[in-house]
Amino acid sequence: MAEQAQNFDVVVIGGGPGGYVAALRAAQLKLRTALVERESLGGICLNWGCIPTKALLHSADTVRRIRHAGAQGITVSAPEVDFGKVVARSRNVSQRLNRGVTHLLKKAGVTVFMGTAALEPGKKVRVTGAKGEQHLLLARHVIVAAGARARELPMLPFDGDRVWGYREALSAKELPKSLVVIGAGAIGMEFASFYATLGTQVTVVEAAARVLPAGDEDVSAFAQQAMAKEGIQFLTGTTLVAGELRADGVHLTVQRGGKAQQLEAERVLVAVGLVGNSEGLGLEHTRAVTEKGLIQVADWGVSAEPGVYAIGDITGAPMLAHKASHEGIACVEHIAGLRSGVQHHAPIPSCVYSHPQSASVGLTEAQARQSGFSVRVGKFPLEGNGKAIAIDEASGFIKTVFDEATGELLGAHLVGPEATELVHGYTLAATLEATEAELMETVFPHPTLSEAMHEAVLAAYGRALHM
């Protein structure tokens, strides 16, 4: 007797911010939709990434504000940190949002299967549950949103104790006295900021010449200088040569400027990027092409296999939750016939939630020049912003990059208080293809940090008023 398959219009593999949002949109469009998730709804972002790290960093910000309360005429005793409660609160935040995603999917009528999914010939998806139970799904369209995981270093594989990935850093049982962070991208910088604020001696090792190497050079320099003042040691242009686990910690050998250097720490956090979760998906039964663990796609997430799509981290950089969600909606609307032709790729902002925060959208100044643009650059220091001074957060700046010929906003880069909450203003402007003229005519409320965004635009054209 042939195995009975359940029929769906769309089967989504992966319940992260790309997958569950795609499933919700498909259900809105009256498509019979199934979602397969092997671990936790909400994916890495909600459970082990974006959300819990921000909960931890919020606790660190609270500690920092208490320590500096005296400058505002408020006398308080030195804060005492219960590290276990800080971590527990972070986990509770994730669990609450996980329940919220579960509720949304149920409310929308999405059929959820908990288990591991693998494609079979004929756009069939086999789901194997934790206890070995089997489900066979037949789909008109399959969206692969399987995400990515932390990249390991062969000489320092994750061991759940001395060598951490982001999961271990999020769920540590006790605050380490010392921590070496390998990698100064967003993940490395955020954890360095968190642990240093709570009292850990942190050293950051980065192979590139500067921290946040994908970002604007001015922002990178400012962030490193500011975090160094908080006691974090940075070793840039430094490569890891060897690592050895010992009973009392980790012994590392690094090389900088041709010279070897020894580092000792209780723990080491490896934050050297992500690798796509393309293994075990049954892609060998399709014509979909993978390269270095990533599924190659065209517009709308279309793969080389008709009816099979891929979105989010598994398709490559930038590996950001909001990019995955945006791609998921676009993919589903293409499937439903609402979008066609050449896809217009919207500007994708990136954010780093360390202290200081930084955020950007579009090209850096160097990238714009390398692309052949003649540029106008505006830079406005937050020490010229009334709100920043009023809240004792006048350290940082906002930088804009315009095409001199057309006035197009090519990029914007922010570092300082609430940078991650401000960048959407420039993202919206870039999405609407606004020029400097529209941005100059926009009225920004006073007193707000956002006024510095206006001044950074004016500065690009020699018209800044408060500097």
C-alpha positions as CSV (number, residue, x, y, z in Angstrom):
1,M,0.0,0.0,0.0
2,A,1.5,3.3,-1.1
3,E,2.3,5.8,1.6
4,Q,-0.3,8.5,1.9
5,A,1.0,12.1,1.5
6,Q,-0.5,15.2,2.9
7,N,-1.0,17.9,0.2
8,F,0.0,21.6,0.6
9,D,0.4,24.5,-1.7
10,V,3.5,25.6,0.2
11,V,5.8,23.7,2.5
12,V,8.4,25.9,4.3
13,I,11.5,24.2,5.7
14,G,12.7,26.1,8.7
15,G,10.8,28.1,11.3
16,G,13.2,31.1,11.8
17,P,12.4,34.7,10.9
18,G,12.4,33.9,7.2
19,G,10.5,30.7,7.4
20,Y,7.7,31.5,9.8
21,V,7.1,34.9,8.3
22,A,6.9,33.3,4.8
23,A,4.4,30.7,6.2
24,L,2.3,33.5,7.8
25,R,2.2,35.4,4.5
26,A,1.3,32.3,2.5
27,A,-1.6,31.6,4.9
28,Q,-2.8,35.2,4.5
29,L,-2.9,34.6,0.8
30,K,-5.1,31.5,1.3
31,L,-2.4,29.0,0.4
32,R,-2.5,25.7,2.2
33,T,0.7,26.0,4.1
34,A,2.9,23.7,6.2
35,L,6.0,24.6,8.2
36,V,8.7,22.2,9.3
37,E,11.0,23.1,12.2
38,R,13.5,20.7,13.8
39,E,14.2,22.5,17.0
40,S,12.4,25.7,18.1
41,L,9.9,28.0,16.3
42,G,11.5,31.4,15.8
43,G,14.8,29.8,14.8
44,I,18.2,30.8,16.0
45,C,17.4,34.6,15.9
46,L,14.6,34.4,18.4
47,N,15.9,31.5,20.6
48,W,19.7,31.8,20.4
49,G,20.6,35.0,18.6
50,C,19.1,38.4,18.0
51,I,16.5,38.5,20.8
52,P,18.3,36.9,23.8
53,T,21.5,38.8,23.1
54,K,19.6,42.1,23.2
55,A,18.1,41.1,26.5
56,L,21.6,40.5,27.9
57,L,22.8,43.8,26.4
58,H,19.9,45.7,28.0
59,S,20.9,44.3,31.4
60,A,24.5,45.5,30.7
61,D,23.2,49.0,29.7
62,T,21.2,49.1,33.0
63,V,24.4,48.4,34.9
64,R,26.3,51.0,33.0
65,R,23.6,53.7,33.7
66,I,23.6,52.9,37.4
67,R,27.4,53.3,37.5
68,H,27.2,56.7,35.9
69,A,24.1,57.9,37.8
70,G,26.2,60.2,40.0
71,A,26.9,62.5,37.0
72,Q,23.1,63.2,37.0
73,G,23.0,64.0,40.7
74,I,21.7,60.6,41.7
75,T,23.5,58.8,44.5
76,V,23.3,55.0,44.3
77,S,25.4,52.1,45.6
78,A,27.5,50.1,43.2
79,P,25.3,47.6,41.4
80,E,25.5,43.9,42.2
81,V,25.0,41.6,39.3
82,D,23.2,38.2,39.8
83,F,24.6,36.6,36.6
84,G,22.2,33.6,36.8
85,K,19.2,35.9,36.9
86,V,20.5,38.0,34.0
87,V,20.8,34.9,31.8
88,A,17.5,33.5,33.1
89,R,15.7,36.7,32.1
90,S,17.2,36.5,28.6
91,R,16.0,32.9,28.2
92,N,12.5,33.9,29.5
93,V,12.3,36.6,26.9
94,S,13.0,34.1,24.1
95,Q,10.5,31.6,25.5
96,R,7.8,34.2,25.6
97,L,8.4,35.1,22.0
98,N,8.6,31.5,21.0
99,R,5.1,31.0,22.4
100,G,4.0,34.1,20.5
101,V,5.2,32.6,17.2
102,T,3.5,29.3,18.0
103,H,0.2,31.2,18.6
104,L,0.5,33.3,15.4
105,L,1.0,30.2,13.2
106,K,-1.9,28.4,14.8
107,K,-4.1,31.4,14.4
108,A,-3.2,31.7,10.7
109,G,-4.0,28.0,10.1
110,V,-0.4,27.0,9.3
111,T,0.2,23.2,9.9
112,V,3.4,22.9,11.9
113,F,5.5,19.7,11.9
114,M,8.3,19.4,14.5
115,G,11.0,17.3,13.0
116,T,13.8,17.1,10.4
117,A,12.8,17.8,6.8
118,A,14.4,16.2,3.7
119,L,13.4,16.7,0.1
120,E,12.5,13.7,-2.0
121,P,11.9,13.4,-5.8
122,G,8.7,15.1,-7.0
123,K,8.7,18.0,-4.5
124,K,7.9,15.7,-1.7
125,V,9.2,16.5,1.8
126,R,9.7,13.8,4.4
127,V,9.5,14.9,8.0
128,T,11.1,12.7,10.7
129,G,10.1,13.6,14.2
130,A,12.1,13.3,17.4
131,K,10.7,9.8,18.1
132,G,11.1,8.6,14.6
133,E,7.6,9.3,13.4
134,Q,7.3,9.9,9.7
135,H,5.2,12.4,7.7
136,L,5.2,12.7,3.9
137,L,4.2,16.1,2.5
138,L,3.5,16.8,-1.1
139,A,4.0,20.4,-2.1
140,R,3.4,22.5,-5.2
141,H,6.1,24.9,-3.8
142,V,8.9,24.3,-1.3
143,I,10.7,27.2,0.4
144,V,14.0,26.3,2.1
145,A,14.7,28.6,5.0
146,A,17.0,26.3,7.0
147,G,19.3,29.1,8.2
148,A,22.9,28.9,9.3
149,R,25.0,28.0,12.3
150,A,28.2,29.2,13.9
151,R,31.3,28.3,12.0
152,E,33.8,26.2,14.0
153,L,37.6,26.5,14.0
154,P,39.3,23.1,13.5
155,M,41.8,23.9,16.2
156,L,39.1,25.1,18.6
157,P,35.9,23.0,18.2
158,F,33.0,23.9,20.4
159,D,33.1,21.8,23.6
160,G,30.2,23.4,25.5
161,D,32.6,24.3,28.3
162,R,35.9,26.1,27.5
163,V,35.2,26.8,23.8
164,W,32.0,28.7,23.2
165,G,29.8,29.5,20.3
166,Y,27.0,32.0,20.7
167,R,24.8,29.4,22.4
168,E,27.2,28.8,25.2
169,A,27.8,32.5,25.5
170,L,24.1,33.1,25.9
171,S,23.6,30.4,28.5
172,A,26.7,30.5,30.6
173,K,26.3,29.2,34.2
174,E,28.7,31.7,35.7
175,L,30.5,34.9,34.7
176,P,34.1,34.1,33.5
177,K,37.0,36.1,34.9
178,S,38.6,36.3,31.5
179,L,37.3,35.7,27.9
180,V,39.0,35.8,24.5
181,V,36.7,36.6,21.6
182,I,37.9,35.4,18.2
183,G,36.3,37.7,15.6
184,A,35.3,41.3,15.8
185,G,32.1,41.2,13.7
186,A,28.7,42.0,15.2
187,I,28.4,38.8,17.3
188,G,31.9,39.1,18.7
189,M,31.6,42.8,19.5
190,E,28.2,42.4,21.2
191,F,29.4,39.7,23.5
192,A,32.6,41.5,24.2
193,S,30.6,44.5,25.3
194,F,28.2,42.5,27.4
195,Y,30.8,40.5,29.3
196,A,33.2,43.4,29.8
197,T,30.5,45.6,31.3
198,L,29.7,42.8,33.8
199,G,33.3,42.6,34.9
200,T,35.0,40.0,32.6
201,Q,38.5,40.8,31.3
202,V,37.9,40.6,27.6
203,T,40.4,40.4,24.7
204,V,39.2,40.5,21.1
205,V,41.3,38.9,18.4
206,E,40.5,40.0,14.8
207,A,42.4,38.9,11.6
208,A,41.4,42.0,9.7
209,A,43.1,45.3,10.2
210,R,40.1,46.7,12.1
211,V,37.1,45.7,14.1
212,L,33.7,45.6,12.3
213,P,35.7,45.1,9.1
214,A,32.5,45.1,6.9
215,G,31.5,48.5,8.1
216,D,32.6,52.1,7.5
217,E,36.2,52.7,8.6
218,D,35.3,55.8,10.7
219,V,32.7,53.9,12.6
220,S,35.1,51.0,13.2
221,A,37.8,53.3,14.6
222,F,35.4,55.1,16.9
223,A,33.8,51.8,18.2
224,Q,37.2,50.3,18.9
225,Q,38.4,53.4,20.7
226,A,35.3,53.7,22.8
227,M,35.2,50.0,23.8
228,A,38.9,50.1,24.6
229,K,38.1,52.8,27.2
230,E,35.8,50.3,28.8
231,G,38.8,48.0,29.3
232,I,38.5,45.7,26.3
233,Q,41.8,44.8,24.7
234,F,41.9,44.6,20.9
235,L,44.4,42.7,18.8
236,T,43.6,43.5,15.2
237,G,45.6,42.2,12.3
238,T,46.1,39.1,14.4
239,T,45.6,35.5,13.5
240,L,45.0,32.4,15.6
241,V,47.9,29.9,15.3
242,A,47.1,27.3,17.9
243,G,44.7,26.6,20.8
244,E,45.1,24.2,23.7
245,L,42.5,23.3,26.4
246,R,43.7,23.1,29.9
247,A,42.1,22.3,33.2
248,D,42.0,26.0,34.2
249,G,41.2,27.5,30.8
250,V,42.4,27.9,27.3
251,H,45.9,28.7,26.1
252,L,46.1,30.4,22.7
253,T,48.9,31.3,20.4
254,V,48.3,34.2,18.1
255,Q,50.5,35.9,15.5
256,R,50.6,39.7,15.0
257,G,53.1,41.5,12.8
258,G,55.1,38.3,12.4
259,K,55.5,37.8,16.1
260,A,53.9,35.1,18.2
261,Q,51.9,36.1,21.3
262,Q,50.5,33.9,24.1
263,L,47.0,34.4,25.5
264,E,45.4,32.8,28.5
265,A,41.7,32.9,29.4
266,E,39.0,30.9,31.2
267,R,36.9,30.8,28.1
268,V,37.1,31.5,24.4
269,L,34.2,32.6,22.2
270,V,34.6,31.7,18.6
271,A,32.6,34.3,16.5
272,V,34.1,33.9,13.0
273,G,31.0,33.8,10.9
274,L,28.2,31.4,10.0
275,V,27.8,28.4,7.7
276,G,24.6,27.5,5.9
277,N,22.6,24.5,7.0
278,S,22.3,22.8,3.6
279,E,23.3,19.3,4.7
280,G,20.7,16.6,5.1
281,L,18.0,18.5,3.2
282,G,17.8,16.1,0.3
283,L,19.0,18.7,-2.2
284,E,20.8,16.0,-4.1
285,H,17.3,14.9,-5.3
286,T,16.9,18.3,-7.0
287,R,18.8,20.5,-9.4
288,A,19.3,23.2,-6.8
289,V,23.0,24.3,-6.8
290,T,24.9,24.7,-3.5
291,E,28.3,26.4,-3.1
292,K,30.1,26.5,0.2
293,G,27.0,25.3,1.9
294,L,24.8,28.0,0.4
295,I,21.9,27.5,-2.0
296,Q,22.3,29.6,-5.1
297,V,19.2,31.6,-6.0
298,A,18.0,34.1,-8.5
299,D,15.3,36.8,-8.0
300,W,12.5,35.9,-5.7
301,G,14.5,33.1,-4.2
302,V,14.1,30.9,-7.2
303,S,16.6,27.9,-7.3
304,A,17.6,25.8,-10.2
305,E,14.9,23.3,-9.3
306,P,11.5,24.4,-10.5
307,G,9.1,24.9,-7.5
308,V,12.0,24.9,-5.0
309,Y,13.0,28.3,-3.5
310,A,15.4,29.4,-0.8
311,I,15.5,32.5,1.4
312,G,17.5,33.9,4.3
313,D,20.9,32.9,5.7
314,I,21.1,29.7,3.6
315,T,21.4,31.9,0.5
316,G,24.3,33.9,1.8
317,A,25.2,37.4,3.1
318,P,24.1,39.5,4.7
319,M,22.8,36.9,7.1
320,L,20.3,39.1,8.9
321,A,16.9,38.2,10.3
322,H,15.1,41.2,8.7
323,K,16.6,40.3,5.3
324,A,15.2,36.8,5.7
325,S,11.8,38.0,6.6
326,H,11.7,40.4,3.7
327,E,12.8,37.7,1.3
328,G,10.2,35.3,2.7
329,I,7.4,37.7,2.0
330,A,8.7,38.5,-1.5
331,C,9.1,34.9,-2.3
332,V,5.6,33.9,-1.3
333,E,4.1,36.9,-3.1
334,H,5.9,35.8,-6.2
335,I,4.5,32.3,-5.8
336,A,1.0,33.8,-5.5
337,G,1.5,35.8,-8.7
338,L,1.6,39.1,-7.0
339,R,5.2,39.9,-7.9
340,S,7.0,39.2,-11.2
341,G,9.8,40.4,-13.4
342,V,13.1,41.6,-12.1
343,Q,13.2,41.9,-8.3
344,H,14.1,45.3,-6.9
345,H,16.3,44.5,-3.9
346,A,15.5,46.9,-1.1
347,P,18.3,48.5,1.0
348,I,19.2,46.2,4.0
349,P,20.3,48.0,7.2
350,S,22.7,46.3,9.6
351,C,23.0,46.9,13.3
352,V,25.5,46.2,16.1
353,Y,24.1,46.5,19.6
354,S,27.4,46.7,21.6
355,H,28.2,49.9,23.5
356,P,28.4,52.1,21.6
357,Q,25.8,51.0,19.1
358,S,26.4,51.3,15.4
359,A,24.2,50.9,12.4
360,S,24.5,51.4,8.6
361,V,22.7,51.1,5.3
362,G,24.1,51.2,1.8
363,L,27.7,51.7,0.8
364,T,30.5,52.8,3.0
365,E,32.5,55.9,1.8
366,A,35.3,53.6,0.6
367,Q,32.9,51.3,-1.3
368,A,31.3,54.3,-3.0
369,R,34.6,55.7,-4.1
370,Q,35.8,52.2,-5.3
371,S,32.5,51.9,-7.3
372,G,33.5,55.0,-9.2
373,F,31.1,57.5,-7.6
374,S,32.2,61.1,-7.0
375,V,30.8,61.6,-3.5
376,R,29.8,64.2,-1.0
377,V,30.3,63.1,2.6
378,G,28.7,64.7,5.6
379,K,29.6,64.0,9.2
380,F,28.0,65.4,12.2
381,P,29.2,64.8,15.8
382,L,26.6,64.1,18.5
383,E,28.3,66.6,20.7
384,G,26.4,69.2,18.6
385,N,23.1,67.6,19.4
386,G,21.0,69.0,22.3
387,K,19.2,65.7,23.1
388,A,22.5,63.8,23.2
389,I,24.0,66.3,25.6
390,A,20.8,66.2,27.7
391,I,21.0,62.4,28.2
392,D,24.8,62.3,28.7
393,E,25.3,60.4,25.5
394,A,27.1,63.0,23.3
395,S,29.8,60.6,22.1
396,G,29.4,59.4,18.5
397,F,28.6,60.7,15.1
398,I,26.4,60.3,12.0
399,K,27.9,60.1,8.5
400,T,26.2,60.3,5.1
401,V,27.5,59.5,1.7
402,F,25.8,61.0,-1.4
403,D,26.3,60.7,-5.2
404,E,27.6,64.2,-6.1
405,A,26.1,63.9,-9.6
406,T,22.5,62.9,-8.6
407,G,22.1,63.6,-4.9
408,E,21.2,59.9,-4.3
409,L,21.9,58.7,-0.8
410,L,24.5,56.0,-1.3
411,G,25.0,55.2,2.4
412,A,24.6,56.2,6.0
413,H,26.6,55.2,9.0
414,L,25.8,55.9,12.7
415,V,27.6,55.3,15.9
416,G,26.3,56.3,19.3
417,P,23.1,56.2,21.4
418,E,20.1,54.5,19.7
419,A,21.9,54.2,16.4
420,T,20.0,51.0,15.7
421,E,16.7,52.8,16.3
422,L,17.6,55.7,14.0
423,V,19.0,54.0,10.9
424,H,15.5,53.1,9.6
425,G,15.1,56.8,8.7
426,Y,17.9,56.6,6.1
427,T,16.7,53.1,5.1
428,L,13.3,54.5,4.3
429,A,14.9,57.4,2.4
430,A,17.0,55.0,0.3
431,T,14.0,52.8,-0.4
432,L,12.0,55.8,-1.6
433,E,15.1,56.9,-3.7
434,A,15.1,60.3,-1.9
435,T,17.8,62.7,-2.7
436,E,19.5,65.3,-0.5
437,A,16.8,67.8,-1.5
438,E,13.9,65.8,0.1
439,L,16.0,65.0,3.2
440,M,16.9,68.6,3.7
441,E,13.3,69.6,3.5
442,T,12.2,66.9,6.0
443,V,11.3,68.4,9.4
444,F,13.0,66.5,12.2
445,P,11.4,67.0,15.7
446,H,13.3,68.9,18.4
447,P,14.9,67.9,20.7
448,T,15.7,64.5,19.4
449,L,18.8,62.5,18.4
450,S,17.3,62.3,14.9
451,E,18.1,66.0,14.3
452,A,21.7,64.8,14.0
453,M,20.6,62.8,10.9
454,H,19.4,66.0,9.3
455,E,22.6,67.8,10.2
456,A,24.7,65.0,8.6
457,V,22.8,65.5,5.4
458,L,23.3,69.3,5.6
459,A,27.0,68.7,6.3
460,A,27.5,66.8,3.1
461,Y,26.5,70.0,1.3
462,G,28.3,72.5,3.5
463,R,25.1,73.6,5.2
464,A,25.4,72.1,8.7
465,L,24.1,74.6,11.3
466,H,25.3,73.3,14.7
467,M,29.0,72.6,14.1
